[in-house]
Amino acid sequence: MAKHYNTTVIKHLIEKHGLTRRFITSCLKGSRNSLTAETIRKEYKALCDKVETALI
């Protein structure tokens, strides 16, 4: 089953870092291992938490 990511957060990360959607989703899946990938994973989690908090 495919994992669904928050597209708003993905778009924000694309704009902020100037990376491709494919690279960002690869980072989130864990198939990329670098400092940038680690940063993307942490930022994605933090932004999703903020979005979730705002919706509650």
C-alpha positions in Angstrom: 0.0 0.0 0.0 1.4 3.4 -1.0 2.1 5.9 1.8 0.3 9.2 1.4 2.2 12.4 2.3 0.8 15.8 3.1 1.1 17.6 -0.3 1.0 21.1 1.3 4.0 20.3 3.4 5.8 18.6 0.5 5.2 21.8 -1.6 6.6 23.9 1.1 9.8 21.8 1.4 10.2 21.9 -2.4 10.1 25.7 -2.4 12.3 26.0 0.7 15.0 23.7 -0.3 14.8 23.8 -4.1 14.6 20.0 -4.4 12.4 17.7 -6.5 9.3 16.0 -5.2 10.8 12.7 -5.9 13.9 13.4 -3.8 11.8 14.6 -0.9 9.5 11.6 -1.0 12.6 9.3 -1.2 14.0 11.0 1.9 10.7 10.4 3.7 10.6 6.8 2.7 14.2 6.3 4.0 15.8 5.4 0.8 18.1 8.5 0.9 20.6 8.8 3.6 22.4 12.1 3.9 22.4 15.2 6.1 19.9 16.8 3.7 17.6 13.7 3.9 17.7 13.8 7.7 16.8 17.5 7.7 13.9 16.9 5.3 12.6 14.1 7.5 12.8 16.3 10.6 11.2 19.3 9.0 8.4 17.2 7.4 7.6 15.7 10.8 7.6 19.1 12.5 5.5 20.8 9.8 3.0 17.9 9.8 2.7 18.2 13.6 2.0 22.0 13.3 -0.7 21.3 10.6 -2.3 18.6 12.8 -2.3 20.9 15.8 -3.9 23.7 13.8 -6.7 21.4 12.6 -7.6 20.2 16.0 
